[in-house]
């Protein structure tokens, strides 16, 4: 018999074991050792008090891992990851988990529930749609093999320890679209594994980028709208790539309406990996 309960008393090793098992046949290959899993949970704001597992005889066989933050001015839960071990699928476990969580979030006065789902994952998409989630944006994800990148050193790039709060107020003006949850300012500030690269002209920051020094995930890159098409972003990208030990570079969740960013990444040799829907449920 399947029992459902919060994950407050489930340790990270058990979560990791079930997560890897559940995603072993996923559309996208998941390379997720324990250290990377821990970093993912931290960056995405994982909160065990609003996350739920499905258990059989004390063994975790399915889960919904959630984060909790203010998002667009509302208290928001975010689906960090949902999965069920292969042999327990098609038993309604995911649907039961989501229904239980929806009720729990309403009681906690959470205002909305946010997630991303890969477009080709039709079963998950249909389940979320049936549960009341609506598409709000479409994203494209990109990948690049480090060895295929031609360095651009036109501009001097500096490294800073982090972007301070008052500096974020300035750099957010560079954005063409608001980053997704996992690339948000809160997510960036939640971890200490990132490298911050900036370009200054006339003592003012005109462009910046942020990359994970271990995984090669570029969380953000943006240039002041008054300084574009001068090669600044290319120099920043090259520095970011040089600053990570990973041979695989990724950029997740680029708004597919941002044509200039899509063209820029394609011109640099980035390849499309997957497309995603960003979906939200008002509670």
Secondary structure as GFF3:
##gff-version 3
##sequence-region A 1 283
A	DSSP	beta_strand	2	6	.	.	.	ID=ss1
A	DSSP	alpha_helix	12	22	.	.	.	ID=ss2
A	DSSP	alpha_helix	34	43	.	.	.	ID=ss3
A	DSSP	three_ten_helix	48	50	.	.	.	ID=ss4
A	DSSP	beta_strand	52	56	.	.	.	ID=ss5
A	DSSP	beta_strand	59	71	.	.	.	ID=ss6
A	DSSP	beta_strand	74	84	.	.	.	ID=ss7
A	DSSP	three_ten_helix	86	88	.	.	.	ID=ss8
A	DSSP	alpha_helix	93	107	.	.	.	ID=ss9
A	DSSP	beta_strand	112	118	.	.	.	ID=ss10
A	DSSP	alpha_helix	122	130	.	.	.	ID=ss11
A	DSSP	beta_strand	134	145	.	.	.	ID=ss12
A	DSSP	three_ten_helix	146	148	.	.	.	ID=ss13
A	DSSP	beta_strand	158	160	.	.	.	ID=ss14
A	DSSP	alpha_helix	165	171	.	.	.	ID=ss15
A	DSSP	three_ten_helix	172	174	.	.	.	ID=ss16
A	DSSP	three_ten_helix	181	183	.	.	.	ID=ss17
A	DSSP	alpha_helix	185	189	.	.	.	ID=ss18
A	DSSP	beta_strand	194	201	.	.	.	ID=ss19
A	DSSP	beta_strand	204	212	.	.	.	ID=ss20
A	DSSP	beta_strand	217	223	.	.	.	ID=ss21
A	DSSP	three_ten_helix	225	227	.	.	.	ID=ss22
A	DSSP	alpha_helix	232	242	.	.	.	ID=ss23
A	DSSP	beta_strand	248	255	.	.	.	ID=ss24
A	DSSP	alpha_helix	259	267	.	.	.	ID=ss25
A	DSSP	beta_strand	271	282	.	.	.	ID=ss26
###
